[in-house]
Amino acid sequence: MLRNGVGRSYGVDYRTDGTVINASTPSSPGWASSIPAAQIRGTVDQLTAYFLLERQLAQRGTCAIVVPVFDGSALYNVRFTDIKSEVLAADSYQNFAGQTQLCQLVREEILRNPGQGEDTYQQGKVCMLPSRQAI
């Protein structure tokens, strides 16, 4: 995969006992992850962070959650907060009608491997459909 113009191969193995194994392939000779294994224990991948947000919203009705993430190169928290609830009406752009929750997300760096051109989003917004059932 190309990311920021550099070939990458990411692999993170999340074990059931909480152990996290970084199986990413180095992007250049001499590259090695500087993030200790003990610090990535208990983290999740980026996609799981969004599943946890969905669960938080279903169970508590709020986006307010901080999720520790390890993506194979960087260790960071994703902080989700509420922006607003809104009822959407179907229109020519989209067919969904119903309650939504707009959430702010902010990436809070803990550790990253320097000089690897790994920068990604720092903040953004996500529109969620609140579920009435706990996930």
N, CA, C and O atoms as CSV, one atom per row, in Angstrom:
chain,resi,resn,atom,element,x,y,z
A,1,MET,N,N,0.847,-1.160,0.000
A,1,MET,CA,C,0.000,0.000,0.000
A,1,MET,C,C,0.898,1.231,0.000
A,1,MET,O,O,1.916,1.261,0.692
A,2,LEU,N,N,0.526,2.237,-0.769
A,2,LEU,CA,C,1.217,3.515,-0.746
A,2,LEU,C,C,0.513,4.445,0.227
A,2,LEU,O,O,-0.707,4.602,0.179
A,3,ARG,N,N,1.287,5.058,1.108
A,3,ARG,CA,C,0.749,6.046,2.039
A,3,ARG,C,C,1.719,7.204,2.067
A,3,ARG,O,O,2.885,7.040,2.424
A,4,ASN,N,N,1.239,8.370,1.692
A,4,ASN,CA,C,2.074,9.564,1.601
A,4,ASN,C,C,3.267,9.323,0.680
A,4,ASN,O,O,4.369,9.805,0.941
A,5,GLY,N,N,3.035,8.565,-0.409
A,5,GLY,CA,C,4.061,8.331,-1.407
A,5,GLY,C,C,5.102,7.274,-1.063
A,5,GLY,O,O,6.050,7.072,-1.823
A,6,VAL,N,N,4.939,6.596,0.068
A,6,VAL,CA,C,5.896,5.582,0.498
A,6,VAL,C,C,5.174,4.252,0.646
A,6,VAL,O,O,4.082,4.184,1.211
A,7,GLY,N,N,5.803,3.181,0.125
A,7,GLY,CA,C,5.211,1.859,0.243
A,7,GLY,C,C,5.186,1.389,1.687
A,7,GLY,O,O,6.182,1.511,2.400
A,8,ARG,N,N,4.059,0.854,2.119
A,8,ARG,CA,C,3.887,0.394,3.502
A,8,ARG,C,C,3.233,-0.976,3.516
A,8,ARG,O,O,2.497,-1.336,2.597
A,9,SER,N,N,3.505,-1.722,4.551
A,9,SER,CA,C,2.809,-2.980,4.795
A,9,SER,C,C,2.532,-3.051,6.288
A,9,SER,O,O,3.441,-3.287,7.084
A,10,TYR,N,N,1.272,-2.846,6.665
A,10,TYR,CA,C,0.892,-2.826,8.063
A,10,TYR,C,C,0.333,-4.161,8.493
A,10,TYR,O,O,-0.380,-4.817,7.733
A,11,GLY,N,N,0.648,-4.561,9.688
A,11,GLY,CA,C,0.089,-5.769,10.263
A,11,GLY,C,C,0.127,-5.658,11.773
A,11,GLY,O,O,1.195,-5.507,12.366
A,12,VAL,N,N,-1.019,-5.731,12.383
A,12,VAL,CA,C,-1.113,-5.693,13.841
A,12,VAL,C,C,-1.966,-6.879,14.256
A,12,VAL,O,O,-3.098,-7.032,13.797
A,13,ASP,N,N,-1.423,-7.710,15.118
A,13,ASP,CA,C,-2.102,-8.919,15.572
A,13,ASP,C,C,-2.591,-8.685,17.000
A,13,ASP,O,O,-1.795,-8.639,17.938
A,14,TYR,N,N,-3.907,-8.537,17.158
A,14,TYR,CA,C,-4.515,-8.332,18.467
A,14,TYR,C,C,-4.943,-9.689,19.016
A,14,TYR,O,O,-5.854,-10.323,18.483
A,15,ARG,N,N,-4.284,-10.128,20.080
A,15,ARG,CA,C,-4.565,-11.428,20.674
A,15,ARG,C,C,-5.667,-11.320,21.718
A,15,ARG,O,O,-5.907,-10.239,22.257
A,16,THR,N,N,-6.341,-12.433,22.008
A,16,THR,CA,C,-7.448,-12.429,22.965
A,16,THR,C,C,-7.000,-12.123,24.386
A,16,THR,O,O,-7.818,-11.699,25.203
A,17,ASP,N,N,-5.726,-12.325,24.705
A,17,ASP,CA,C,-5.230,-12.027,26.053
A,17,ASP,C,C,-4.825,-10.570,26.219
A,17,ASP,O,O,-4.310,-10.190,27.271
A,18,GLY,N,N,-5.052,-9.738,25.186
A,18,GLY,CA,C,-4.708,-8.316,25.261
A,18,GLY,C,C,-3.350,-7.992,24.679
A,18,GLY,O,O,-3.011,-6.819,24.528
A,19,THR,N,N,-2.567,-9.000,24.349
A,19,THR,CA,C,-1.267,-8.782,23.742
A,19,THR,C,C,-1.447,-8.245,22.330
A,19,THR,O,O,-2.346,-8.669,21.604
A,20,VAL,N,N,-0.583,-7.308,21.946
A,20,VAL,CA,C,-0.617,-6.733,20.608
A,20,VAL,C,C,0.755,-6.952,19.976
A,20,VAL,O,O,1.778,-6.566,20.540
A,21,ILE,N,N,0.764,-7.568,18.815
A,21,ILE,CA,C,2.022,-7.827,18.117
A,21,ILE,C,C,2.062,-6.974,16.861
A,21,ILE,O,O,1.175,-7.061,16.012
A,22,ASN,N,N,3.105,-6.143,16.748
A,22,ASN,CA,C,3.268,-5.300,15.576
A,22,ASN,C,C,3.979,-6.115,14.509
A,22,ASN,O,O,5.169,-6.407,14.625
A,23,ALA,N,N,3.237,-6.480,13.466
A,23,ALA,CA,C,3.791,-7.284,12.375
A,23,ALA,C,C,3.970,-6.442,11.120
A,23,ALA,O,O,3.992,-6.978,10.012
A,24,SER,N,N,4.098,-5.132,11.283
A,24,SER,CA,C,4.269,-4.236,10.137
A,24,SER,C,C,5.646,-4.457,9.517
A,24,SER,O,O,6.627,-4.711,10.216
A,25,THR,N,N,5.695,-4.356,8.194
A,25,THR,CA,C,6.957,-4.486,7.480
A,25,THR,C,C,7.621,-3.117,7.426
A,25,THR,O,O,6.960,-2.128,7.110
A,26,PRO,N,N,8.910,-3.040,7.726
A,26,PRO,CA,C,9.607,-1.747,7.674
A,26,PRO,C,C,9.491,-1.094,6.302
A,26,PRO,O,O,9.541,-1.765,5.271
A,27,SER,N,N,9.332,0.243,6.312
A,27,SER,CA,C,9.197,0.978,5.054
A,27,SER,C,C,10.549,1.286,4.428
A,27,SER,O,O,10.623,1.639,3.251
A,28,SER,N,N,11.617,1.154,5.205
A,28,SER,CA,C,12.950,1.401,4.679
A,28,SER,C,C,13.957,0.604,5.495
A,28,SER,O,O,13.684,0.247,6.640
A,29,PRO,N,N,15.129,0.320,4.909
A,29,PRO,CA,C,16.149,-0.415,5.657
A,29,PRO,C,C,16.522,0.338,6.931
A,29,PRO,O,O,16.671,1.560,6.921
A,30,GLY,N,N,16.667,-0.385,7.997
A,30,GLY,CA,C,17.057,0.229,9.259
A,30,GLY,C,C,15.897,0.757,10.081
A,30,GLY,O,O,16.084,1.172,11.225
A,31,TRP,N,N,14.681,0.747,9.500
A,31,TRP,CA,C,13.522,1.219,10.249
A,31,TRP,C,C,13.113,0.171,11.256
A,31,TRP,O,O,13.048,-1.018,10.944
A,32,ALA,N,N,12.842,0.614,12.445
A,32,ALA,CA,C,12.318,-0.283,13.477
A,32,ALA,C,C,11.342,0.513,14.323
A,32,ALA,O,O,11.540,1.704,14.563
A,33,SER,N,N,10.312,-0.135,14.761
A,33,SER,CA,C,9.323,0.534,15.598
A,33,SER,C,C,9.950,0.917,16.921
A,33,SER,O,O,10.620,0.108,17.563
A,34,SER,N,N,9.729,2.158,17.325
A,34,SER,CA,C,10.269,2.632,18.600
A,34,SER,C,C,9.211,2.606,19.702
A,34,SER,O,O,9.433,3.137,20.789
A,35,ILE,N,N,8.068,1.993,19.424
A,35,ILE,CA,C,6.979,1.955,20.397
A,35,ILE,C,C,7.035,0.631,21.149
A,35,ILE,O,O,6.865,-0.434,20.555
A,36,PRO,N,N,7.275,0.700,22.462
A,36,PRO,CA,C,7.390,-0.535,23.254
A,36,PRO,C,C,6.085,-1.334,23.264
A,36,PRO,O,O,4.993,-0.768,23.310
A,37,ALA,N,N,6.224,-2.662,23.218
A,37,ALA,CA,C,5.064,-3.556,23.200
A,37,ALA,C,C,4.157,-3.324,24.407
A,37,ALA,O,O,2.935,-3.420,24.291
A,38,ALA,N,N,4.743,-3.020,25.555
A,38,ALA,CA,C,3.940,-2.811,26.763
A,38,ALA,C,C,2.981,-1.629,26.601
A,38,ALA,O,O,1.906,-1.617,27.200
A,39,GLN,N,N,3.367,-0.637,25.795
A,39,GLN,CA,C,2.514,0.537,25.623
A,39,GLN,C,C,1.369,0.298,24.653
A,39,GLN,O,O,0.369,1.014,24.707
A,40,ILE,N,N,1.481,-0.681,23.772
A,40,ILE,CA,C,0.390,-0.918,22.829
A,40,ILE,C,C,-0.597,-1.963,23.335
A,40,ILE,O,O,-1.628,-2.202,22.707
A,41,ARG,N,N,-0.286,-2.583,24.463
A,41,ARG,CA,C,-1.218,-3.547,25.068
A,41,ARG,C,C,-2.510,-2.809,25.447
A,41,ARG,O,O,-2.465,-1.737,26.049
A,42,GLY,N,N,-3.644,-3.386,25.092
A,42,GLY,CA,C,-4.938,-2.778,25.432
A,42,GLY,C,C,-5.439,-1.776,24.407
A,42,GLY,O,O,-6.504,-1.187,24.592
A,43,THR,N,N,-4.686,-1.569,23.321
A,43,THR,CA,C,-5.157,-0.666,22.270
A,43,THR,C,C,-6.043,-1.439,21.300
A,43,THR,O,O,-6.183,-2.657,21.402
A,44,VAL,N,N,-6.633,-0.718,20.367
A,44,VAL,CA,C,-7.426,-1.334,19.297
A,44,VAL,C,C,-6.974,-0.733,17.971
A,44,VAL,O,O,-6.213,0.234,17.949
A,45,ASP,N,N,-7.443,-1.310,16.869
A,45,ASP,CA,C,-7.160,-0.739,15.554
A,45,ASP,C,C,-8.154,0.399,15.283
A,45,ASP,O,O,-9.113,0.594,16.030
A,46,GLN,N,N,-7.904,1.140,14.204
A,46,GLN,CA,C,-8.735,2.308,13.893
A,46,GLN,C,C,-10.206,1.950,13.677
A,46,GLN,O,O,-11.087,2.655,14.168
A,47,LEU,N,N,-10.478,0.884,12.963
A,47,LEU,CA,C,-11.865,0.518,12.695
A,47,LEU,C,C,-12.600,0.145,13.975
A,47,LEU,O,O,-13.754,0.527,14.164
A,48,THR,N,N,-11.944,-0.592,14.845
A,48,THR,CA,C,-12.564,-0.970,16.122
A,48,THR,C,C,-12.896,0.260,16.955
A,48,THR,O,O,-13.870,0.244,17.706
A,49,ALA,N,N,-12.111,1.324,16.839
A,49,ALA,CA,C,-12.412,2.564,17.560
A,49,ALA,C,C,-13.803,3.079,17.180
A,49,ALA,O,O,-14.538,3.574,18.033
A,50,TYR,N,N,-14.159,2.961,15.905
A,50,TYR,CA,C,-15.477,3.404,15.454
A,50,TYR,C,C,-16.580,2.460,15.927
A,50,TYR,O,O,-17.691,2.903,16.217
A,51,PHE,N,N,-16.283,1.167,16.006
A,51,PHE,CA,C,-17.262,0.223,16.565
A,51,PHE,C,C,-17.509,0.533,18.040
A,51,PHE,O,O,-18.641,0.440,18.516
A,52,LEU,N,N,-16.452,0.901,18.760
A,52,LEU,CA,C,-16.612,1.262,20.174
A,52,LEU,C,C,-17.421,2.545,20.320
A,52,LEU,O,O,-18.206,2.684,21.258
A,53,LEU,N,N,-17.232,3.482,19.395
A,53,LEU,CA,C,-18.056,4.697,19.386
A,53,LEU,C,C,-19.517,4.324,19.177
A,53,LEU,O,O,-20.397,4.848,19.858
A,54,GLU,N,N,-19.777,3.421,18.237
A,54,GLU,CA,C,-21.153,2.982,17.971
A,54,GLU,C,C,-21.774,2.352,19.215
A,54,GLU,O,O,-22.933,2.620,19.534
A,55,ARG,N,N,-21.020,1.528,19.907
A,55,ARG,CA,C,-21.515,0.900,21.145
A,55,ARG,C,C,-21.792,1.957,22.217
A,55,ARG,O,O,-22.820,1.906,22.892
A,56,GLN,N,N,-20.881,2.905,22.370
A,56,GLN,CA,C,-21.042,3.986,23.349
A,56,GLN,C,C,-22.330,4.753,23.067
A,56,GLN,O,O,-23.101,5.045,23.981
A,57,LEU,N,N,-22.553,5.070,21.819
A,57,LEU,CA,C,-23.743,5.828,21.437
A,57,LEU,C,C,-25.019,5.022,21.703
A,57,LEU,O,O,-26.014,5.574,22.173
A,58,ALA,N,N,-24.994,3.728,21.404
A,58,ALA,CA,C,-26.164,2.872,21.630
A,58,ALA,C,C,-26.458,2.702,23.112
A,58,ALA,O,O,-27.622,2.713,23.512
A,59,GLN,N,N,-25.431,2.547,23.929
A,59,GLN,CA,C,-25.630,2.279,25.353
A,59,GLN,C,C,-25.858,3.539,26.182
A,59,GLN,O,O,-26.623,3.518,27.146
A,60,ARG,N,N,-25.203,4.629,25.814
A,60,ARG,CA,C,-25.248,5.825,26.668
A,60,ARG,C,C,-25.812,7.065,25.985
A,60,ARG,O,O,-26.049,8.079,26.641
A,61,GLY,N,N,-26.030,6.989,24.662
A,61,GLY,CA,C,-26.606,8.125,23.952
A,61,GLY,C,C,-25.663,9.294,23.782
A,61,GLY,O,O,-26.108,10.417,23.544
A,62,THR,N,N,-24.362,9.054,23.902
A,62,THR,CA,C,-23.377,10.115,23.767
A,62,THR,C,C,-22.159,9.601,23.026
A,62,THR,O,O,-21.847,8.411,23.065
A,63,CYS,N,N,-21.471,10.516,22.348
A,63,CYS,CA,C,-20.233,10.170,21.646
A,63,CYS,C,C,-19.035,10.166,22.598
A,63,CYS,O,O,-17.961,9.689,22.232
A,64,ALA,N,N,-19.202,10.681,23.789
A,64,ALA,CA,C,-18.078,10.917,24.704
A,64,ALA,C,C,-17.347,9.628,25.075
A,64,ALA,O,O,-17.786,8.870,25.941
A,65,ILE,N,N,-16.212,9.401,24.392
A,65,ILE,CA,C,-15.374,8.240,24.672
A,65,ILE,C,C,-13.962,8.539,24.153
A,65,ILE,O,O,-13.793,9.230,23.148
A,66,VAL,N,N,-12.969,8.016,24.843
A,66,VAL,CA,C,-11.583,8.111,24.407
A,66,VAL,C,C,-11.091,6.692,24.167
A,66,VAL,O,O,-11.167,5.845,25.058
A,67,VAL,N,N,-10.585,6.430,22.959
A,67,VAL,CA,C,-10.167,5.086,22.570
A,67,VAL,C,C,-8.677,5.087,22.248
A,67,VAL,O,O,-8.240,5.846,21.383
A,68,PRO,N,N,-7.878,4.242,22.931
A,68,PRO,CA,C,-6.453,4.124,22.589
A,68,PRO,C,C,-6.286,3.271,21.329
A,68,PRO,O,O,-6.813,2.162,21.251
A,69,VAL,N,N,-5.550,3.797,20.344
A,69,VAL,CA,C,-5.393,3.153,19.042
A,69,VAL,C,C,-3.915,2.950,18.731
A,69,VAL,O,O,-3.085,3.815,19.009
A,70,PHE,N,N,-3.596,1.793,18.149
A,70,PHE,CA,C,-2.279,1.552,17.574
A,70,PHE,C,C,-2.506,1.102,16.141
A,70,PHE,O,O,-3.237,0.141,15.903
A,71,ASP,N,N,-1.883,1.792,15.175
A,71,ASP,CA,C,-2.132,1.499,13.763
A,71,ASP,C,C,-0.953,0.842,13.055
A,71,ASP,O,O,-0.924,0.784,11.825
A,72,GLY,N,N,0.012,0.350,13.815
A,72,GLY,CA,C,1.183,-0.272,13.222
A,72,GLY,C,C,2.371,0.667,13.167
A,72,GLY,O,O,3.504,0.226,12.972
A,73,SER,N,N,2.125,1.951,13.335
A,73,SER,CA,C,3.197,2.936,13.312
A,73,SER,C,C,3.087,3.946,14.444
A,73,SER,O,O,4.100,4.405,14.973
A,74,ALA,N,N,1.872,4.290,14.813
A,74,ALA,CA,C,1.675,5.328,15.824
A,74,ALA,C,C,0.729,4.834,16.911
A,74,ALA,O,O,-0.142,3.998,16.675
A,75,LEU,N,N,0.927,5.374,18.096
A,75,LEU,CA,C,0.071,5.120,19.255
A,75,LEU,C,C,-0.594,6.444,19.592
A,75,LEU,O,O,0.082,7.452,19.800
A,76,TYR,N,N,-1.913,6.441,19.646
A,76,TYR,CA,C,-2.639,7.685,19.912
A,76,TYR,C,C,-4.008,7.385,20.495
A,76,TYR,O,O,-4.505,6.262,20.408
A,77,ASN,N,N,-4.602,8.397,21.086
A,77,ASN,CA,C,-5.985,8.320,21.543
A,77,ASN,C,C,-6.851,8.995,20.488
A,77,ASN,O,O,-6.456,9.999,19.897
A,78,VAL,N,N,-8.029,8.438,20.259
A,78,VAL,CA,C,-9.054,9.130,19.475
A,78,VAL,C,C,-10.118,9.551,20.472
A,78,VAL,O,O,-10.778,8.715,21.089
A,79,ARG,N,N,-10.276,10.855,20.622
A,79,ARG,CA,C,-11.263,11.426,21.548
A,79,ARG,C,C,-12.493,11.820,20.748
A,79,ARG,O,O,-12.430,12.682,19.871
A,80,PHE,N,N,-13.618,11.175,21.062
A,80,PHE,CA,C,-14.899,11.482,20.425
A,80,PHE,C,C,-15.725,12.322,21.401
A,80,PHE,O,O,-15.798,12.004,22.587
A,81,THR,N,N,-16.339,13.380,20.909
A,81,THR,CA,C,-17.231,14.214,21.721
A,81,THR,C,C,-18.477,14.557,20.903
A,81,THR,O,O,-18.468,14.493,19.674
A,82,ASP,N,N,-19.537,14.920,21.604
A,82,ASP,CA,C,-20.791,15.286,20.957
A,82,ASP,C,C,-20.698,16.674,20.330
A,82,ASP,O,O,-20.137,17.600,20.917
A,83,ILE,N,N,-21.250,16.799,19.141
A,83,ILE,CA,C,-21.431,18.116,18.527
A,83,ILE,C,C,-22.913,18.476,18.597
A,83,ILE,O,O,-23.284,19.494,19.181
A,84,LYS,N,N,-23.763,17.628,17.992
A,84,LYS,CA,C,-25.202,17.881,18.055
A,84,LYS,C,C,-25.968,16.663,17.571
A,84,LYS,O,O,-25.448,15.833,16.825
A,85,SER,N,N,-27.217,16.577,18.014
A,85,SER,CA,C,-28.168,15.603,17.491
A,85,SER,C,C,-28.996,16.308,16.441
A,85,SER,O,O,-29.243,17.511,16.524
A,86,GLU,N,N,-29.419,15.545,15.456
A,86,GLU,CA,C,-30.178,16.156,14.376
A,86,GLU,C,C,-31.096,15.109,13.762
A,86,GLU,O,O,-30.728,13.941,13.640
A,87,VAL,N,N,-32.289,15.536,13.379
A,87,VAL,CA,C,-33.207,14.661,12.662
A,87,VAL,C,C,-33.091,15.014,11.184
A,87,VAL,O,O,-33.349,16.147,10.779
A,88,LEU,N,N,-32.698,14.021,10.388
A,88,LEU,CA,C,-32.557,14.240,8.950
A,88,LEU,C,C,-33.847,13.860,8.229
A,88,LEU,O,O,-34.564,12.946,8.635
A,89,ALA,N,N,-34.115,14.576,7.167
A,89,ALA,CA,C,-35.243,14.249,6.289
A,89,ALA,C,C,-34.663,13.745,4.971
A,89,ALA,O,O,-33.636,14.239,4.505
A,90,ALA,N,N,-35.322,12.767,4.382
A,90,ALA,CA,C,-34.883,12.270,3.078
A,90,ALA,C,C,-34.977,13.401,2.063
A,90,ALA,O,O,-35.906,14.209,2.098
A,91,ASP,N,N,-34.001,13.447,1.159
A,91,ASP,CA,C,-34.008,14.465,0.111
A,91,ASP,C,C,-33.376,13.880,-1.146
A,91,ASP,O,O,-33.172,12.669,-1.230
A,92,SER,N,N,-33.068,14.718,-2.114
A,92,SER,CA,C,-32.505,14.223,-3.373
A,92,SER,C,C,-31.056,13.751,-3.210
A,92,SER,O,O,-30.534,13.057,-4.082
A,93,TYR,N,N,-30.407,14.121,-2.106
A,93,TYR,CA,C,-29.022,13.725,-1.858
A,93,TYR,C,C,-28.925,12.378,-1.144
A,93,TYR,O,O,-28.051,11.570,-1.457
A,94,GLN,N,N,-29.817,12.137,-0.190
A,94,GLN,CA,C,-29.792,10.887,0.582
A,94,GLN,C,C,-31.216,10.474,0.938
A,94,GLN,O,O,-32.116,11.310,1.014
A,95,ASN,N,N,-31.409,9.170,1.156
A,95,ASN,CA,C,-32.747,8.639,1.409
A,95,ASN,C,C,-33.051,8.394,2.881
A,95,ASN,O,O,-34.170,8.016,3.226
A,96,PHE,N,N,-32.065,8.606,3.756
A,96,PHE,CA,C,-32.283,8.330,5.173
A,96,PHE,C,C,-33.100,9.441,5.815
A,96,PHE,O,O,-32.872,10.624,5.563
A,97,ALA,N,N,-34.050,9.044,6.646
A,97,ALA,CA,C,-34.810,9.993,7.451
A,97,ALA,C,C,-34.790,9.469,8.881
A,97,ALA,O,O,-35.148,8.317,9.125
A,98,GLY,N,N,-34.378,10.297,9.818
A,98,GLY,CA,C,-34.358,9.870,11.208
A,98,GLY,C,C,-33.298,10.583,12.022
A,98,GLY,O,O,-32.633,11.503,11.546
A,99,GLN,N,N,-33.158,10.137,13.259
A,99,GLN,CA,C,-32.247,10.730,14.233
A,99,GLN,C,C,-30.790,10.398,13.901
A,99,GLN,O,O,-30.474,9.255,13.571
A,100,THR,N,N,-29.912,11.383,13.987
A,100,THR,CA,C,-28.471,11.173,13.830
A,100,THR,C,C,-27.741,11.910,14.947
A,100,THR,O,O,-28.301,12.795,15.593
A,101,GLN,N,N,-26.499,11.538,15.161
A,101,GLN,CA,C,-25.651,12.214,16.143
A,101,GLN,C,C,-24.360,12.594,15.442
A,101,GLN,O,O,-23.685,11.730,14.881
A,102,LEU,N,N,-24.007,13.865,15.465
A,102,LEU,CA,C,-22.757,14.344,14.890
A,102,LEU,C,C,-21.708,14.362,15.996
A,102,LEU,O,O,-21.910,14.967,17.049
A,103,CYS,N,N,-20.591,13.694,15.742
A,103,CYS,CA,C,-19.518,13.560,16.732
A,103,CYS,C,C,-18.239,14.196,16.206
A,103,CYS,O,O,-17.916,14.076,15.024
A,104,GLN,N,N,-17.522,14.863,17.080
A,104,GLN,CA,C,-16.192,15.399,16.783
A,104,GLN,C,C,-15.177,14.330,17.149
A,104,GLN,O,O,-15.337,13.656,18.166
A,105,LEU,N,N,-14.138,14.161,16.343
A,105,LEU,CA,C,-13.047,13.281,16.733
A,105,LEU,C,C,-11.743,14.041,16.631
A,105,LEU,O,O,-11.503,14.787,15.682
A,106,VAL,N,N,-10.903,13.832,17.637
A,106,VAL,CA,C,-9.593,14.474,17.703
A,106,VAL,C,C,-8.562,13.405,17.996
A,106,VAL,O,O,-8.729,12.598,18.910
A,107,ARG,N,N,-7.495,13.404,17.215
A,107,ARG,CA,C,-6.391,12.471,17.399
A,107,ARG,C,C,-5.391,13.108,18.357
A,107,ARG,O,O,-4.906,14.214,18.120
A,108,GLU,N,N,-5.090,12.404,19.434
A,108,GLU,CA,C,-4.140,12.892,20.443
A,108,GLU,C,C,-2.921,11.963,20.424
A,108,GLU,O,O,-2.969,10.849,20.946
A,109,GLU,N,N,-1.829,12.439,19.815
A,109,GLU,CA,C,-0.605,11.636,19.693
A,109,GLU,C,C,-0.040,11.261,21.055
A,109,GLU,O,O,0.040,12.091,21.961
A,110,ILE,N,N,0.346,10.010,21.184
A,110,ILE,CA,C,1.080,9.553,22.361
A,110,ILE,C,C,2.520,9.285,21.932
A,110,ILE,O,O,3.456,9.877,22.470
A,111,LEU,N,N,2.692,8.386,20.958
A,111,LEU,CA,C,4.010,8.086,20.382
A,111,LEU,C,C,3.848,7.753,18.917
A,111,LEU,O,O,2.856,7.141,18.519
A,112,ARG,N,N,4.815,8.150,18.115
A,112,ARG,CA,C,4.824,7.713,16.729
A,112,ARG,C,C,6.265,7.531,16.299
A,112,ARG,O,O,7.180,8.109,16.885
A,113,ASN,N,N,6.454,6.735,15.289
A,113,ASN,CA,C,7.784,6.525,14.762
A,113,ASN,C,C,8.160,7.736,13.918
A,113,ASN,O,O,7.520,8.007,12.902
A,114,PRO,N,N,9.186,8.458,14.327
A,114,PRO,CA,C,9.540,9.717,13.653
A,114,PRO,C,C,10.081,9.503,12.245
A,114,PRO,O,O,10.684,8.475,11.937
A,115,GLY,N,N,9.846,10.504,11.400
A,115,GLY,CA,C,10.441,10.540,10.076
A,115,GLY,C,C,9.922,9.509,9.104
A,115,GLY,O,O,10.593,9.222,8.112
A,116,GLN,N,N,8.764,8.945,9.342
A,116,GLN,CA,C,8.246,7.921,8.452
A,116,GLN,C,C,7.149,8.441,7.533
A,116,GLN,O,O,6.554,7.656,6.794
A,117,GLY,N,N,6.861,9.749,7.555
A,117,GLY,CA,C,5.822,10.299,6.690
A,117,GLY,C,C,4.458,9.701,6.985
A,117,GLY,O,O,3.662,9.481,6.072
A,118,GLU,N,N,4.187,9.438,8.248
A,118,GLU,CA,C,2.988,8.726,8.656
A,118,GLU,C,C,1.816,9.628,9.020
A,118,GLU,O,O,0.750,9.130,9.382
A,119,ASP,N,N,1.990,10.932,8.934
A,119,ASP,CA,C,0.921,11.821,9.380
A,119,ASP,C,C,-0.394,11.496,8.702
A,119,ASP,O,O,-0.443,11.216,7.504
A,120,THR,N,N,-1.446,11.536,9.479
A,120,THR,CA,C,-2.788,11.280,8.990
A,120,THR,C,C,-3.701,12.313,9.640
A,120,THR,O,O,-3.222,13.340,10.122
A,121,TYR,N,N,-4.980,12.065,9.663
A,121,TYR,CA,C,-5.924,13.049,10.185
A,121,TYR,C,C,-5.573,13.456,11.635
A,121,TYR,O,O,-5.018,12.666,12.398
A,122,GLN,N,N,-5.905,14.683,11.981
A,122,GLN,CA,C,-5.750,15.154,13.354
A,122,GLN,C,C,-7.100,15.409,14.005
A,122,GLN,O,O,-7.237,15.324,15.225
A,123,GLN,N,N,-8.098,15.724,13.183
A,123,GLN,CA,C,-9.452,15.927,13.694
A,123,GLN,C,C,-10.448,15.773,12.558
A,123,GLN,O,O,-10.095,15.820,11.379
A,124,GLY,N,N,-11.684,15.592,12.939
A,124,GLY,CA,C,-12.724,15.438,11.931
A,124,GLY,C,C,-14.083,15.295,12.580
A,124,GLY,O,O,-14.232,15.475,13.788
A,125,LYS,N,N,-15.069,14.971,11.765
A,125,LYS,CA,C,-16.438,14.783,12.240
A,125,LYS,C,C,-16.967,13.490,11.655
A,125,LYS,O,O,-16.587,13.086,10.555
A,126,VAL,N,N,-17.842,12.850,12.399
A,126,VAL,CA,C,-18.492,11.637,11.916
A,126,VAL,C,C,-19.955,11.709,12.313
A,126,VAL,O,O,-20.285,12.075,13.441
A,127,CYS,N,N,-20.826,11.357,11.381
A,127,CYS,CA,C,-22.261,11.353,11.629
A,127,CYS,C,C,-22.679,9.924,11.898
A,127,CYS,O,O,-22.468,9.046,11.061
A,128,MET,N,N,-23.268,9.681,13.057
A,128,MET,CA,C,-23.646,8.324,13.475
A,128,MET,C,C,-25.161,8.213,13.550
A,128,MET,O,O,-25.859,9.189,13.828
A,129,LEU,N,N,-25.653,7.008,13.298
A,129,LEU,CA,C,-27.063,6.716,13.457
A,129,LEU,C,C,-27.225,6.014,14.795
A,129,LEU,O,O,-26.840,4.851,14.924
A,130,PRO,N,N,-27.783,6.688,15.794
A,130,PRO,CA,C,-27.902,6.055,17.115
A,130,PRO,C,C,-28.790,4.829,17.047
A,130,PRO,O,O,-29.900,4.880,16.516
A,131,SER,N,N,-28.299,3.735,17.585
A,131,SER,CA,C,-29.056,2.496,17.649
A,131,SER,C,C,-29.793,2.455,18.989
A,131,SER,O,O,-29.294,2.960,19.995
A,132,ARG,N,N,-30.928,1.878,18.993
A,132,ARG,CA,C,-31.684,1.749,20.245
A,132,ARG,C,C,-31.361,0.443,20.941
A,132,ARG,O,O,-31.851,0.194,22.043
A,133,GLN,N,N,-30.548,-0.392,20.321
A,133,GLN,CA,C,-30.154,-1.651,20.921
A,133,GLN,C,C,-28.678,-1.590,21.276
A,133,GLN,O,O,-27.869,-1.058,20.516
A,134,ALA,N,N,-28.332,-2.138,22.432
A,134,ALA,CA,C,-26.924,-2.220,22.796
A,134,ALA,C,C,-26.233,-3.215,21.880
A,134,ALA,O,O,-26.788,-4.265,21.556
A,135,ILE,N,N,-25.038,-2.883,21.473
A,135,ILE,CA,C,-24.270,-3.725,20.565
A,135,ILE,C,C,-23.435,-4.698,21.371
A,135,ILE,O,O,-22.706,-5.508,20.799
